[in-house]
């Protein structure tokens, strides 16, 4: 029997609730009071990836909200809407449904790609942008073409996601073992524990989650030469006006640091780049103390370009 959505209702110093935005129901987890910080996870995870930040941001005087993205965890899993413009509209709608006009948006991996997108398609909602292990989408696209032995090789796993049905079966087979192997392959040394990967493997086996997660990759690849993808690429050339912090694991083998580093050319606002030494693709989980110190210091800095 596959697990059900109750699996993601992990107890802790936070509260769980459902929030409706744009006709879709999202499961969110909230801690603290103060300015809103919206936390958006990546593949193959769910809100729980931000458990350390929910605590540290709340202690630092922020209202931290971690959401399950469309198709993940206990959020709705509609058959379509896994393109970055729709996902960005989801997140902007979430900010407003939480009673705010804007937020600091922190996104990891796919959550980072949609945070970059949000800051272009709905810039008033993004007060500050934090991209974690996530290059600007146009920078990622360029690196896939120009760095065949680097970023394209690192992304070859995603090519296998393009065929129908089979990748879903592979991701959920043997208790989600493939997802566990991907996390271990992308992480730095001495992380994660077996119990941690098991949590993510089980969450990916919730009905419809594996299919939804793969649809993100399918849209990104298949839209490259379609009108919707070309329209998106044109739109994303706009300069970003939100102060931006880019955090990246120095040992990330999934999204290479050199791929992410070229993102600054899309940012007109104050921009800061920080490498987290000793971390792979999940710096907020692998090195939470160092990650949180960088994040909270930057949030507290009124002139973040120094």
Secondary structure, 3 states (H helix, E strand, C coil): CCCCHHHHCCCCCCEEEEEEECCEEEEEEEECCCEEEEEECCCCCCHHHHHHHHHHHHHCCEEEEEECCCCCCCCCCCCCCCCHHHHHHHHHHHHHHCCCCCEEEEEECHHHHHHHHHHHHCHHHEEEEEEECCCCHHHHHHHHHHCHHHHHHHCHHHHHHHCCCHHHHHHHHHHCHHHHHHHHHHCCCCCCCHHHHHHHHHHHCCCCHHHHHHHHHHHHHHCCCCHHHHHHHHHCCCCECCEEEEEEECCCCCCCHHHHHHHHHHECCCEEEEEECCCCCCHHHHCHHHHHHHHHHHHHCCCCCC
